[in-house]
């Protein structure tokens, strides 16, 4: 009996590997898309993008995916009184055409 090749034994081209890999920016975009119009706390954002990198991931979502992500106003506060950043994703309105 010959052993069957396993899926990870198959040769992969760099393009196939890139398609399978999900970047941190993709994960951050998925977080915002899963919770539209809901303030997402900095702790949730940092869990994906890292504490020192979440702002860059949000900026990348705006730049590469054209997402409308805005800071929450007024800002929430930590118990110490410091501002606690939150961001809200506003999905684009669907394009509609007038019918006569």
Backbone atoms as SQL, in Angstrom:
CREATE TABLE atoms (id INTEGER PRIMARY KEY, chain TEXT, resi INTEGER, resn TEXT, atom TEXT, x REAL, y REAL, z REAL);
INSERT INTO atoms VALUES
  (1, 'A', 1, 'UNK', 'N', 0.842, -1.179, 0.000),
  (2, 'A', 1, 'UNK', 'CA', 0.000, 0.000, 0.000),
  (3, 'A', 1, 'UNK', 'C', 0.886, 1.241, 0.000),
  (4, 'A', 2, 'UNK', 'N', 0.647, 2.142, -0.925),
  (5, 'A', 2, 'UNK', 'CA', 1.454, 3.356, -0.993),
  (6, 'A', 2, 'UNK', 'C', 0.783, 4.471, -0.194),
  (7, 'A', 3, 'UNK', 'N', 1.569, 5.271, 0.479),
  (8, 'A', 3, 'UNK', 'CA', 0.976, 6.355, 1.265),
  (9, 'A', 3, 'UNK', 'C', 0.389, 7.428, 0.357),
  (10, 'A', 4, 'UNK', 'N', -0.754, 7.942, 0.771),
  (11, 'A', 4, 'UNK', 'CA', -1.405, 9.011, 0.020),
  (12, 'A', 4, 'UNK', 'C', -0.725, 10.340, 0.348),
  (13, 'A', 5, 'UNK', 'N', -0.551, 11.195, -0.659),
  (14, 'A', 5, 'UNK', 'CA', 0.063, 12.494, -0.360),
  (15, 'A', 5, 'UNK', 'C', -0.884, 13.351, 0.493),
  (16, 'A', 6, 'UNK', 'N', -0.327, 14.023, 1.429),
  (17, 'A', 6, 'UNK', 'CA', -1.106, 14.899, 2.303),
  (18, 'A', 6, 'UNK', 'C', -1.204, 16.287, 1.671),
  (19, 'A', 7, 'UNK', 'N', -2.232, 17.047, 2.011),
  (20, 'A', 7, 'UNK', 'CA', -2.411, 18.356, 1.390),
  (21, 'A', 7, 'UNK', 'C', -1.225, 19.294, 1.584),
  (22, 'A', 8, 'UNK', 'N', -0.545, 19.200, 2.725),
  (23, 'A', 8, 'UNK', 'CA', 0.583, 20.107, 2.941),
  (24, 'A', 8, 'UNK', 'C', 1.841, 19.643, 2.227),
  (25, 'A', 9, 'UNK', 'N', 1.823, 18.432, 1.649),
  (26, 'A', 9, 'UNK', 'CA', 2.956, 17.953, 0.877),
  (27, 'A', 9, 'UNK', 'C', 2.954, 18.500, -0.542),
  (28, 'A', 10, 'UNK', 'N', 1.811, 19.012, -0.977),
  (29, 'A', 10, 'UNK', 'CA', 1.713, 19.506, -2.346),
  (30, 'A', 10, 'UNK', 'C', 2.585, 20.749, -2.514),
  (31, 'A', 11, 'UNK', 'N', 3.272, 20.846, -3.638),
  (32, 'A', 11, 'UNK', 'CA', 4.083, 22.044, -3.853),
  (33, 'A', 11, 'UNK', 'C', 3.180, 23.274, -3.990),
  (34, 'A', 12, 'UNK', 'N', 3.600, 24.361, -3.397),
  (35, 'A', 12, 'UNK', 'CA', 2.824, 25.586, -3.447),
  (36, 'A', 12, 'UNK', 'C', 3.655, 26.678, -4.110),
  (37, 'A', 13, 'UNK', 'N', 3.001, 27.409, -4.959),
  (38, 'A', 13, 'UNK', 'CA', 3.661, 28.553, -5.565),
  (39, 'A', 13, 'UNK', 'C', 3.565, 29.722, -4.582),
  (40, 'A', 14, 'UNK', 'N', 4.401, 30.729, -4.733),
  (41, 'A', 14, 'UNK', 'CA', 4.300, 31.894, -3.841),
  (42, 'A', 14, 'UNK', 'C', 2.927, 32.560, -3.907),
  (43, 'A', 15, 'UNK', 'N', 2.289, 32.538, -5.069),
  (44, 'A', 15, 'UNK', 'CA', 0.965, 33.145, -5.198),
  (45, 'A', 15, 'UNK', 'C', -0.068, 32.371, -4.377),
  (46, 'A', 16, 'UNK', 'N', 0.010, 31.029, -4.396),
  (47, 'A', 16, 'UNK', 'CA', -0.916, 30.217, -3.605),
  (48, 'A', 16, 'UNK', 'C', -0.711, 30.465, -2.112),
  (49, 'A', 17, 'UNK', 'N', 0.545, 30.575, -1.688),
  (50, 'A', 17, 'UNK', 'CA', 0.815, 30.848, -0.272),
  (51, 'A', 17, 'UNK', 'C', 0.286, 32.218, 0.118),
  (52, 'A', 18, 'UNK', 'N', 0.435, 33.210, -0.736),
  (53, 'A', 18, 'UNK', 'CA', -0.038, 34.561, -0.431),
  (54, 'A', 18, 'UNK', 'C', -1.557, 34.607, -0.342),
  (55, 'A', 19, 'UNK', 'N', -2.234, 33.836, -1.177),
  (56, 'A', 19, 'UNK', 'CA', -3.697, 33.808, -1.135),
  (57, 'A', 19, 'UNK', 'C', -4.215, 33.186, 0.152),
  (58, 'A', 20, 'UNK', 'N', -3.502, 32.203, 0.686),
  (59, 'A', 20, 'UNK', 'CA', -3.945, 31.515, 1.890),
  (60, 'A', 20, 'UNK', 'C', -3.629, 32.292, 3.152),
  (61, 'A', 21, 'UNK', 'N', -2.616, 33.142, 3.102),
  (62, 'A', 21, 'UNK', 'CA', -2.196, 33.871, 4.290),
  (63, 'A', 21, 'UNK', 'C', -3.123, 35.065, 4.519),
  (64, 'A', 22, 'UNK', 'N', -3.586, 35.204, 5.715),
  (65, 'A', 22, 'UNK', 'CA', -4.425, 36.348, 6.052),
  (66, 'A', 22, 'UNK', 'C', -3.571, 37.329, 6.844),
  (67, 'A', 23, 'UNK', 'N', -3.497, 38.549, 6.366),
  (68, 'A', 23, 'UNK', 'CA', -2.670, 39.538, 7.020),
  (69, 'A', 23, 'UNK', 'C', -3.396, 40.136, 8.217),
  (70, 'A', 24, 'UNK', 'N', -2.658, 40.853, 9.045),
  (71, 'A', 24, 'UNK', 'CA', -3.260, 41.527, 10.184),
  (72, 'A', 24, 'UNK', 'C', -4.262, 42.578, 9.730),
  (73, 'A', 25, 'UNK', 'N', -3.976, 43.208, 8.605),
  (74, 'A', 25, 'UNK', 'CA', -4.913, 44.194, 8.060),
  (75, 'A', 25, 'UNK', 'C', -6.224, 43.516, 7.657),
  (76, 'A', 26, 'UNK', 'N', -6.147, 42.341, 7.055),
  (77, 'A', 26, 'UNK', 'CA', -7.357, 41.587, 6.699),
  (78, 'A', 26, 'UNK', 'C', -8.159, 41.225, 7.950),
  (79, 'A', 27, 'UNK', 'N', -7.467, 40.822, 9.003),
  (80, 'A', 27, 'UNK', 'CA', -8.144, 40.452, 10.245),
  (81, 'A', 27, 'UNK', 'C', -8.812, 41.665, 10.889),
  (82, 'A', 28, 'UNK', 'N', -8.127, 42.813, 10.846),
  (83, 'A', 28, 'UNK', 'CA', -8.704, 44.027, 11.415),
  (84, 'A', 28, 'UNK', 'C', -9.929, 44.458, 10.613),
  (85, 'A', 29, 'UNK', 'N', -9.844, 44.363, 9.287),
  (86, 'A', 29, 'UNK', 'CA', -10.991, 44.710, 8.442),
  (87, 'A', 29, 'UNK', 'C', -12.170, 43.782, 8.729),
  (88, 'A', 30, 'UNK', 'N', -11.894, 42.500, 8.948),
  (89, 'A', 30, 'UNK', 'CA', -12.962, 41.550, 9.264),
  (90, 'A', 30, 'UNK', 'C', -13.620, 41.900, 10.598),
  (91, 'A', 31, 'UNK', 'N', -12.828, 42.354, 11.572),
  (92, 'A', 31, 'UNK', 'CA', -13.391, 42.764, 12.859),
  (93, 'A', 31, 'UNK', 'C', -14.364, 43.924, 12.667),
  (94, 'A', 32, 'UNK', 'N', -13.950, 44.948, 11.931),
  (95, 'A', 32, 'UNK', 'CA', -14.820, 46.105, 11.726),
  (96, 'A', 32, 'UNK', 'C', -16.052, 45.743, 10.899),
  (97, 'A', 33, 'UNK', 'N', -15.875, 44.898, 9.889),
  (98, 'A', 33, 'UNK', 'CA', -17.028, 44.508, 9.060),
  (99, 'A', 33, 'UNK', 'C', -18.027, 43.661, 9.840),
  (100, 'A', 34, 'UNK', 'N', -17.552, 42.928, 10.833),
  (101, 'A', 34, 'UNK', 'CA', -18.461, 42.091, 11.616),
  (102, 'A', 34, 'UNK', 'C', -19.279, 42.909, 12.614),
  (103, 'A', 35, 'UNK', 'N', -18.846, 44.130, 12.896),
  (104, 'A', 35, 'UNK', 'CA', -19.541, 44.971, 13.882),
  (105, 'A', 35, 'UNK', 'C', -19.740, 46.385, 13.346),
  (106, 'A', 36, 'UNK', 'N', -20.511, 46.554, 12.261),
  (107, 'A', 36, 'UNK', 'CA', -20.702, 47.900, 11.708),
  (108, 'A', 36, 'UNK', 'C', -21.514, 48.777, 12.661),
  (109, 'A', 37, 'UNK', 'N', -21.205, 50.055, 12.649),
  (110, 'A', 37, 'UNK', 'CA', -21.894, 51.078, 13.447),
  (111, 'A', 37, 'UNK', 'C', -21.808, 50.826, 14.952),
  (112, 'A', 38, 'UNK', 'N', -20.856, 50.019, 15.370),
  (113, 'A', 38, 'UNK', 'CA', -20.675, 49.704, 16.787),
  (114, 'A', 38, 'UNK', 'C', -19.284, 50.161, 17.212),
  (115, 'A', 39, 'UNK', 'N', -19.175, 50.901, 18.326),
  (116, 'A', 39, 'UNK', 'CA', -17.843, 51.319, 18.778),
  (117, 'A', 39, 'UNK', 'C', -17.006, 50.098, 19.163),
  (118, 'A', 40, 'UNK', 'N', -15.803, 50.025, 18.605),
  (119, 'A', 40, 'UNK', 'CA', -14.897, 48.920, 18.899),
  (120, 'A', 40, 'UNK', 'C', -13.774, 49.466, 19.761),
  (121, 'A', 41, 'UNK', 'N', -13.630, 48.908, 20.929),
  (122, 'A', 41, 'UNK', 'CA', -12.690, 49.386, 21.918),
  (123, 'A', 41, 'UNK', 'C', -11.250, 49.118, 21.504),
  (124, 'A', 42, 'UNK', 'N', -10.340, 49.917, 22.048),
  (125, 'A', 42, 'UNK', 'CA', -8.928, 49.776, 21.746),
  (126, 'A', 42, 'UNK', 'C', -8.398, 48.402, 22.159),
  (127, 'A', 43, 'UNK', 'N', -8.941, 47.815, 23.202),
  (128, 'A', 43, 'UNK', 'CA', -8.475, 46.494, 23.637),
  (129, 'A', 43, 'UNK', 'C', -8.779, 45.432, 22.586),
  (130, 'A', 44, 'UNK', 'N', -9.941, 45.520, 21.936),
  (131, 'A', 44, 'UNK', 'CA', -10.290, 44.567, 20.876),
  (132, 'A', 44, 'UNK', 'C', -9.398, 44.769, 19.651),
  (133, 'A', 45, 'UNK', 'N', -9.122, 46.026, 19.338),
  (134, 'A', 45, 'UNK', 'CA', -8.261, 46.318, 18.191),
  (135, 'A', 45, 'UNK', 'C', -6.833, 45.848, 18.455),
  (136, 'A', 46, 'UNK', 'N', -6.355, 46.075, 19.678),
  (137, 'A', 46, 'UNK', 'CA', -4.994, 45.682, 20.022),
  (138, 'A', 46, 'UNK', 'C', -4.834, 44.170, 20.080),
  (139, 'A', 47, 'UNK', 'N', -5.917, 43.442, 20.362),
  (140, 'A', 47, 'UNK', 'CA', -5.839, 41.977, 20.383),
  (141, 'A', 47, 'UNK', 'C', -5.493, 41.433, 19.004),
  (142, 'A', 48, 'UNK', 'N', -5.849, 42.165, 17.965),
  (143, 'A', 48, 'UNK', 'CA', -5.552, 41.734, 16.599),
  (144, 'A', 48, 'UNK', 'C', -4.254, 42.354, 16.097),
  (145, 'A', 49, 'UNK', 'N', -4.165, 43.680, 16.181),
  (146, 'A', 49, 'UNK', 'CA', -3.032, 44.382, 15.584),
  (147, 'A', 49, 'UNK', 'C', -1.853, 44.615, 16.500),
  (148, 'A', 50, 'UNK', 'N', -1.970, 44.242, 17.763),
  (149, 'A', 50, 'UNK', 'CA', -0.900, 44.500, 18.717),
  (150, 'A', 50, 'UNK', 'C', -1.058, 45.887, 19.317),
  (151, 'A', 51, 'UNK', 'N', -0.595, 46.067, 20.546),
  (152, 'A', 51, 'UNK', 'CA', -0.794, 47.336, 21.241),
  (153, 'A', 51, 'UNK', 'C', -0.083, 48.479, 20.535),
  (154, 'A', 52, 'UNK', 'N', 1.047, 48.220, 19.940),
  (155, 'A', 52, 'UNK', 'CA', 1.758, 49.305, 19.261),
  (156, 'A', 52, 'UNK', 'C', 1.475, 49.339, 17.766),
  (157, 'A', 53, 'UNK', 'N', 0.639, 48.439, 17.260),
  (158, 'A', 53, 'UNK', 'CA', 0.401, 48.399, 15.826),
  (159, 'A', 53, 'UNK', 'C', -1.039, 48.536, 15.395),
  (160, 'A', 54, 'UNK', 'N', -1.972, 48.640, 16.341),
  (161, 'A', 54, 'UNK', 'CA', -3.385, 48.664, 15.945),
  (162, 'A', 54, 'UNK', 'C', -3.734, 49.919, 15.162),
  (163, 'A', 55, 'UNK', 'N', -3.105, 51.056, 15.488),
  (164, 'A', 55, 'UNK', 'CA', -3.413, 52.294, 14.754),
  (165, 'A', 55, 'UNK', 'C', -2.979, 52.189, 13.298),
  (166, 'A', 56, 'UNK', 'N', -1.854, 51.519, 13.061),
  (167, 'A', 56, 'UNK', 'CA', -1.386, 51.320, 11.691),
  (168, 'A', 56, 'UNK', 'C', -2.331, 50.409, 10.933),
  (169, 'A', 57, 'UNK', 'N', -2.836, 49.366, 11.585),
  (170, 'A', 57, 'UNK', 'CA', -3.775, 48.453, 10.921),
  (171, 'A', 57, 'UNK', 'C', -5.068, 49.171, 10.559),
  (172, 'A', 58, 'UNK', 'N', -5.563, 50.038, 11.439),
  (173, 'A', 58, 'UNK', 'CA', -6.774, 50.801, 11.132),
  (174, 'A', 58, 'UNK', 'C', -6.509, 51.735, 9.950),
  (175, 'A', 59, 'UNK', 'N', -5.353, 52.374, 9.952),
  (176, 'A', 59, 'UNK', 'CA', -4.980, 53.251, 8.840),
  (177, 'A', 59, 'UNK', 'C', -4.882, 52.473, 7.536),
  (178, 'A', 60, 'UNK', 'N', -4.325, 51.257, 7.597),
  (179, 'A', 60, 'UNK', 'CA', -4.238, 50.412, 6.399),
  (180, 'A', 60, 'UNK', 'C', -5.620, 50.031, 5.890),
  (181, 'A', 61, 'UNK', 'N', -6.556, 49.774, 6.794),
  (182, 'A', 61, 'UNK', 'CA', -7.938, 49.448, 6.382),
  (183, 'A', 61, 'UNK', 'C', -8.555, 50.625, 5.633),
  (184, 'A', 62, 'UNK', 'N', -8.297, 51.821, 6.129),
  (185, 'A', 62, 'UNK', 'CA', -8.816, 53.008, 5.446),
  (186, 'A', 62, 'UNK', 'C', -8.186, 53.150, 4.064),
  (187, 'A', 63, 'UNK', 'N', -6.871, 52.975, 4.011),
  (188, 'A', 63, 'UNK', 'CA', -6.140, 53.201, 2.766),
  (189, 'A', 63, 'UNK', 'C', -6.387, 52.109, 1.732),
  (190, 'A', 64, 'UNK', 'N', -6.232, 50.850, 2.110),
  (191, 'A', 64, 'UNK', 'CA', -6.268, 49.758, 1.135),
  (192, 'A', 64, 'UNK', 'C', -7.671, 49.254, 0.826),
  (193, 'A', 65, 'UNK', 'N', -8.566, 49.304, 1.812),
  (194, 'A', 65, 'UNK', 'CA', -9.914, 48.792, 1.591),
  (195, 'A', 65, 'UNK', 'C', -10.947, 49.902, 1.425),
  (196, 'A', 66, 'UNK', 'N', -10.543, 51.157, 1.620),
  (197, 'A', 66, 'UNK', 'CA', -11.463, 52.274, 1.474),
  (198, 'A', 66, 'UNK', 'C', -12.546, 52.295, 2.542),
  (199, 'A', 67, 'UNK', 'N', -12.244, 51.762, 3.722),
  (200, 'A', 67, 'UNK', 'CA', -13.238, 51.691, 4.791),
  (201, 'A', 67, 'UNK', 'C', -13.347, 53.050, 5.493),
  (202, 'A', 68, 'UNK', 'N', -14.577, 53.406, 5.849),
  (203, 'A', 68, 'UNK', 'CA', -14.835, 54.649, 6.572),
  (204, 'A', 68, 'UNK', 'C', -14.849, 54.334, 8.066),
  (205, 'A', 69, 'UNK', 'N', -13.679, 54.481, 8.703),
  (206, 'A', 69, 'UNK', 'CA', -13.519, 54.197, 10.127),
  (207, 'A', 69, 'UNK', 'C', -13.206, 55.520, 10.808),
  (208, 'A', 70, 'UNK', 'N', -14.041, 55.887, 11.779),
  (209, 'A', 70, 'UNK', 'CA', -13.887, 57.178, 12.456),
  (210, 'A', 70, 'UNK', 'C', -13.769, 56.966, 13.963),
  (211, 'A', 71, 'UNK', 'N', -13.051, 57.885, 14.632),
  (212, 'A', 71, 'UNK', 'CA', -13.005, 57.786, 16.102),
  (213, 'A', 71, 'UNK', 'C', -14.355, 58.124, 16.700),
  (214, 'A', 72, 'UNK', 'N', -14.652, 57.494, 17.816),
  (215, 'A', 72, 'UNK', 'CA', -15.919, 57.746, 18.503),
  (216, 'A', 72, 'UNK', 'C', -15.855, 59.113, 19.182),
  (217, 'A', 73, 'UNK', 'N', -16.922, 59.859, 19.087),
  (218, 'A', 73, 'UNK', 'CA', -17.022, 61.160, 19.762),
  (219, 'A', 73, 'UNK', 'C', -18.289, 61.168, 20.594),
  (220, 'A', 74, 'UNK', 'N', -18.353, 61.530, 21.821),
  (221, 'A', 74, 'UNK', 'CA', -17.218, 61.823, 22.688),
  (222, 'A', 74, 'UNK', 'C', -16.534, 60.531, 23.113),
  (223, 'A', 75, 'UNK', 'N', -15.302, 60.656, 23.454),
  (224, 'A', 75, 'UNK', 'CA', -14.511, 59.484, 23.815),
  (225, 'A', 75, 'UNK', 'C', -14.878, 58.943, 25.192),
  (226, 'A', 76, 'UNK', 'N', -14.785, 57.647, 25.307),
  (227, 'A', 76, 'UNK', 'CA', -14.948, 56.999, 26.619),
  (228, 'A', 76, 'UNK', 'C', -13.666, 57.242, 27.427),
  (229, 'A', 77, 'UNK', 'N', -13.728, 57.002, 28.703),
  (230, 'A', 77, 'UNK', 'CA', -12.577, 57.249, 29.580),
  (231, 'A', 77, 'UNK', 'C', -12.214, 56.000, 30.368),
  (232, 'A', 78, 'UNK', 'N', -10.910, 55.824, 30.584),
  (233, 'A', 78, 'UNK', 'CA', -10.413, 54.795, 31.488),
  (234, 'A', 78, 'UNK', 'C', -10.710, 55.257, 32.915),
  (235, 'A', 79, 'UNK', 'N', -10.690, 54.382, 33.904),
  (236, 'A', 79, 'UNK', 'CA', -10.911, 54.818, 35.293),
  (237, 'A', 79, 'UNK', 'C', -9.925, 55.898, 35.749),
  (238, 'A', 80, 'UNK', 'N', -8.735, 55.924, 35.167),
  (239, 'A', 80, 'UNK', 'CA', -7.745, 56.937, 35.547),
  (240, 'A', 80, 'UNK', 'C', -8.075, 58.308, 34.965),
  (241, 'A', 81, 'UNK', 'N', -9.048, 58.376, 34.059),
  (242, 'A', 81, 'UNK', 'CA', -9.421, 59.641, 33.450),
  (243, 'A', 81, 'UNK', 'C', -8.845, 59.852, 32.058),
  (244, 'A', 82, 'UNK', 'N', -7.905, 59.004, 31.644),
  (245, 'A', 82, 'UNK', 'CA', -7.331, 59.129, 30.305),
  (246, 'A', 82, 'UNK', 'C', -8.352, 58.701, 29.263),
  (247, 'A', 83, 'UNK', 'N', -8.218, 59.260, 28.058),
  (248, 'A', 83, 'UNK', 'CA', -9.141, 58.920, 26.976),
  (249, 'A', 83, 'UNK', 'C', -8.973, 57.457, 26.572),
  (250, 'A', 84, 'UNK', 'N', -10.074, 56.799, 26.317),
  (251, 'A', 84, 'UNK', 'CA', -10.072, 55.393, 25.887),
  (252, 'A', 84, 'UNK', 'C', -10.556, 55.363, 24.450),
  (253, 'A', 85, 'UNK', 'N', -9.645, 55.224, 23.495),
  (254, 'A', 85, 'UNK', 'CA', -10.041, 55.315, 22.094),
  (255, 'A', 85, 'UNK', 'C', -10.956, 54.181, 21.653),
  (256, 'A', 86, 'UNK', 'N', -11.928, 54.521, 20.867),
  (257, 'A', 86, 'UNK', 'CA', -12.814, 53.568, 20.211),
  (258, 'A', 86, 'UNK', 'C', -12.991, 54.045, 18.780),
  (259, 'A', 87, 'UNK', 'N', -13.266, 53.117, 17.910),
  (260, 'A', 87, 'UNK', 'CA', -13.469, 53.462, 16.504),
  (261, 'A', 87, 'UNK', 'C', -14.769, 52.837, 16.021),
  (262, 'A', 88, 'UNK', 'N', -15.418, 53.513, 15.071),
  (263, 'A', 88, 'UNK', 'CA', -16.684, 53.033, 14.514),
  (264, 'A', 88, 'UNK', 'C', -16.528, 52.920, 13.007),
  (265, 'A', 89, 'UNK', 'N', -16.974, 51.794, 12.470),
  (266, 'A', 89, 'UNK', 'CA', -16.958, 51.574, 11.024),
  (267, 'A', 89, 'UNK', 'C', -18.333, 51.922, 10.465),
  (268, 'A', 90, 'UNK', 'N', -18.342, 52.817, 9.489),
  (269, 'A', 90, 'UNK', 'CA', -19.573, 53.203, 8.801),
  (270, 'A', 90, 'UNK', 'C', -19.543, 52.591, 7.404),
  (271, 'A', 91, 'UNK', 'N', -20.327, 51.534, 7.173),
  (272, 'A', 91, 'UNK', 'CA', -20.306, 50.902, 5.849),
  (273, 'A', 91, 'UNK', 'C', -20.878, 51.845, 4.798),
  (274, 'A', 92, 'UNK', 'N', -20.394, 51.686, 3.595),
  (275, 'A', 92, 'UNK', 'CA', -20.863, 52.519, 2.486),
  (276, 'A', 92, 'UNK', 'C', -22.307, 52.186, 2.170),
  (277, 'A', 93, 'UNK', 'N', -23.051, 53.208, 1.828),
  (278, 'A', 93, 'UNK', 'CA', -24.440, 52.995, 1.425),
  (279, 'A', 93, 'UNK', 'C', -24.463, 52.324, 0.057),
  (280, 'A', 94, 'UNK', 'N', -25.363, 51.395, -0.157),
  (281, 'A', 94, 'UNK', 'CA', -25.412, 50.734, -1.465),
  (282, 'A', 94, 'UNK', 'C', -25.827, 51.734, -2.544),
  (283, 'A', 95, 'UNK', 'N', -25.276, 51.541, -3.716),
  (284, 'A', 95, 'UNK', 'CA', -25.636, 52.406, -4.835),
  (285, 'A', 95, 'UNK', 'C', -27.024, 52.024, -5.315),
  (286, 'A', 96, 'UNK', 'N', -27.858, 53.014, -5.452),
  (287, 'A', 96, 'UNK', 'CA', -29.213, 52.754, -5.935),
  (288, 'A', 96, 'UNK', 'C', -29.476, 53.631, -7.140),
  (289, 'A', 97, 'UNK', 'N', -30.316, 53.149, -7.969),
  (290, 'A', 97, 'UNK', 'CA', -30.653, 53.883, -9.185),
  (291, 'A', 97, 'UNK', 'C', -32.142, 54.196, -9.152),
  (292, 'A', 98, 'UNK', 'N', -32.462, 55.403, -9.530),
  (293, 'A', 98, 'UNK', 'CA', -33.872, 55.767, -9.601),
  (294, 'A', 98, 'UNK', 'C', -34.530, 55.089, -10.779),
  (295, 'A', 99, 'UNK', 'N', -35.713, 54.604, -10.528),
  (296, 'A', 99, 'UNK', 'CA', -36.478, 54.027, -11.632),
  (297, 'A', 99, 'UNK', 'C', -37.619, 54.975, -11.939),
  (298, 'A', 100, 'UNK', 'N', -37.886, 55.141, -13.191),
  (299, 'A', 100, 'UNK', 'CA', -38.930, 56.094, -13.609),
  (300, 'A', 100, 'UNK', 'C', -40.297, 55.481, -13.544);
